[in-house]
Amino acid sequence: MAGDTRADPGDSKWSDLFRRAMTIVVVVPPLIAAAVWAPAWGWAALTGGALAIAGAECVTLLSRKTRTGWAWVGGMGSLGAGAVLYLWSGSSPATTALRIFAWSGVVALLFYVVRALVPELRRGTAVPAVVSVLFAVLYCGVLPAHLALLRRDAGSAWVLFALAIAWGSDVGGYLVGRIAGGPRLAPRISPAKTIAGAVAGLAAAAVIGILFATGTQTGTGTIQIALIAVAAAFLSQIGDLAESHLKRRCGVKDSGVVLAGHGGMLDCIDGLILAAPWLYYVHRHLA
């Protein structure tokens, strides 16, 4: 969320910063521990939970326009799409069984949706309802599920790399944006974000890329890894702006209330929605 300079005056500004900082202190260490030491399937399960919550939040946001109550359908659909993507490869008996289970869940979900469309057709809200769910499945399911694939196929170092880019560019942009101020990046979408903050976020990502290349054996040049990190940070900022645009169109400030000071789950993973697929396919190309 690069360059965020919310205009809360006085004590409320520092109260907001304190809540954000305390949430980071409580949440980030266990998350890093899970990324490093949890088995791949454990990290996938954790990611799946985040996808389900984000999908439910997304449909809830869109429901303000479509007047449908399908939040849990969006959540389960996002989880199912992520599970199918994750289990698409692999041939072990356990993977095959899980794949069958995931596809069964998707089929059951589709069956429910078809049944639920009957009253929606009568009210004339069927098309908006389906579009809301399909959008949530792609936006909150398929795209961020690549974070689980990254852990399974590339290892914990690349997951930490992705998280560091998203968080580092966010924090760097947030602090520089508050201190330096200056012209707004996208005033009609997110008035609080500044150009200085966005540039600082990209610079922070370049430093993270250099550190990553220095500390790991990627077989790729430092400059190339730094450029990959900058591109990931740019995509992270695009993802953040896209979610900000969605919230503005729906007339809300946060997607939910999952984490104090940070909003909902969708607010927390918006920077990874585009960055995670980029890093996953870059790693596959490099490998």
Secondary structure as UniProt FT lines:
FT   TURN            2..3
FT   HELIX           10..37
FT   HELIX           40..66
FT   HELIX           71..87
FT   HELIX           93..123
FT   HELIX           126..136
FT   HELIX           137..142
FT   TURN            143..145
FT   HELIX           146..153
FT   HELIX           156..180
FT   STRAND          184..186
FT   TURN            187..189
FT   STRAND          190..194
FT   HELIX           195..215
FT   HELIX           222..250
FT   TURN            260..262
FT   HELIX           265..269
FT   TURN            270..271
FT   HELIX           272..286
//
